[in-house]
């Protein structure tokens, strides 16, 4: 029941079992606690039956000879991507090199290998439990039976230990040490990003483990982004446009943080995919708020004989061409900058204070359009060159 990312280790293993397609989940425990009841509800919502048994003899009747049995060791925390790939390839006992597995707390099984804490076995092996002493640990007993049956050993890459992708957590101190690496693995921290997205990444790496450990869900952080955006709109309404743009940029940053924490929960199977894309709606809402503040700040409506709504036209075009560029241009690293609303908000705040605001918006539209035309031209030239070479 040690906690990683605000969820107990058993919850992590439950997500993996459901992803493997298990129809029956059995937990070895002496009593049915409130925590186990909560996990039972999650398992049943995922379409699996949930059992709590206290002995190997109580476990045996739950497994038929034709069943496929997955065994996960107590305290095992494995990246779902790796575990699903290794366990989904047929009957096996997962192993680690002894020189890396033994210091990490895994059990030795022979002179060269340590048991990596997971197995996929044929259900017929359960019959052998009745021949072993009643005080044997079921996991250790099944490992012995698998070795006697010569179930194939499948190696877990040794680098998985160093990268924090496969570990055995045995104490609260180890759980705290494991969380930063666990978060880093699930958010792909090595991806090149824009300044605003990089700040969000650093914030999650620095504070994300503590937030998740405390049970702070991404939705709570999303509500903080909503409150910040509303304060920004209010500041713009009262004429403090630079402050309003700054708060909207901060709201976008908080949305990015919430999105990264959501990514952690999804990739670690702690949340179900397919939920309403609240982050996407939030980003559209921030764009709408930026347009609104730009329109309120514009000096064009004050000009004589100006058309109705003239102050809204340029900011709407600017935000639309930014979104068009994100989807239409060839994928390049610098496209992250077009998505970065923190940079845009800071530029707009500076324009409010030091430059002709409407002229800045118009120049911004031209810059994005010219950049898009140049990028598309280079992409077309490169494609033509490849086709000519192949011909």
JOSUL-V970868 format. One record per residue. RES is the residue in one letter. PSI is psi in whole degrees, 0 to 359 (none if undefined). Layout:
# JOSUL-V970868
res/psi
RES/PSI
RES/PSI
This chain:
# JOSUL-V970868
res/psi
X/12
X/145
X/132
X/118
X/31
X/2
X/145
X/159
X/325
X/327
X/321
X/315
X/326
X/318
X/320
X/318
X/318
X/322
X/330
X/352
X/21
X/131
X/343
X/130
X/126
X/127
X/130
X/111
X/156
X/323
X/161
X/105
X/173
X/324
X/320
X/328
X/320
X/319
X/327
X/319
X/320
X/317
X/315
X/327
X/332
X/4
X/15
X/151
X/148
X/130
X/145
X/120
X/156
X/356
X/162
X/325
X/329
X/338
X/323
X/316
X/345
X/351
X/120
X/161
X/329
X/358
X/161
X/129
X/122
X/133
X/125
X/129
X/152
X/126
X/358
X/129
X/108
X/144
X/125
X/322
X/315
X/316
X/318
X/322
X/316
X/319
X/343
X/6
X/21
X/179
X/133
X/162
X/120
X/138
X/162
X/151
X/140
X/327
X/338
X/325
X/318
X/313
X/335
X/1
X/4
X/153
X/137
X/137
X/337
X/189
X/335
X/342
X/151
X/148
X/124
X/4
X/11
X/143
X/154
X/114
X/154
X/142
X/338
X/339
X/342
X/335
X/332
X/346
X/327
X/342
X/354
X/157
X/146
X/336
X/4
X/141
X/130
X/321
X/314
X/322
X/316
X/326
X/318
X/316
X/323
X/320
X/320
X/327
X/0
X/42
X/137
X/141
X/134
X/122
X/139
X/132
X/131
X/331
X/341
X/329
X/310
X/326
X/358
X/22
X/347
X/118
X/163
X/119
X/122
X/353
X/166
X/322
X/318
X/324
X/317
X/321
X/329
X/334
X/314
X/316
X/324
X/318
X/316
X/319
X/322
X/352
X/6
X/64
X/350
X/2
X/135
X/133
X/170
X/169
X/314
X/315
X/327
X/322
X/317
X/319
X/314
X/323
X/320
X/319
X/327
X/315
X/347
X/313
X/318
X/319
X/313
X/322
X/327
X/358
X/16
X/114
X/155
X/329
X/324
X/318
X/325
X/323
X/325
X/322
X/319
X/315
X/319
X/318
X/321
X/321
X/322
X/317
X/319
X/320
X/319
X/323
X/323
X/9
X/1
X/69
X/317
X/316
X/319
X/315
X/320
X/319
X/325
X/322
X/320
X/321
X/318
X/319
X/319
X/323
X/320
X/320
X/315
X/321
X/321
X/320
X/325
X/320
X/321
X/313
X/323
X/313
X/338
X/11
X/29
X/352
X/151
X/135
X/167
X/5
X/165
X/132
X/79
X/328
X/319
X/317
X/323
X/319
X/321
X/323
X/321
X/321
X/318
X/322
X/321
X/317
X/317
X/314
X/323
X/317
X/320
X/327
X/340
X/142
X/353
X/320
X/337
X/349
X/150
X/138
X/29
X/140
X/154
X/132
X/12
X/330
X/341
X/337
X/305
X/314
X/325
X/315
X/317
X/311
X/325
X/319
X/330
X/316
X/323
X/319
X/321
X/322
X/332
X/332
X/152
X/145
X/118
X/156
X/324
X/350
X/337
X/326
X/327
X/335
X/349
X/101
X/345
X/314
X/314
X/317
X/320
X/321
X/318
X/322
X/318
X/322
X/324
X/322
X/328
X/348
X/163
X/112
X/311
X/323
X/323
X/317
X/316
X/318
X/323
X/318
X/315
X/318
X/315
X/318
X/315
X/318
X/317
X/318
X/316
X/316
X/319
X/321
X/318
X/321
X/319
X/319
X/320
X/319
X/318
X/321
X/320
X/319
X/319
X/320
X/317
X/326
X/none
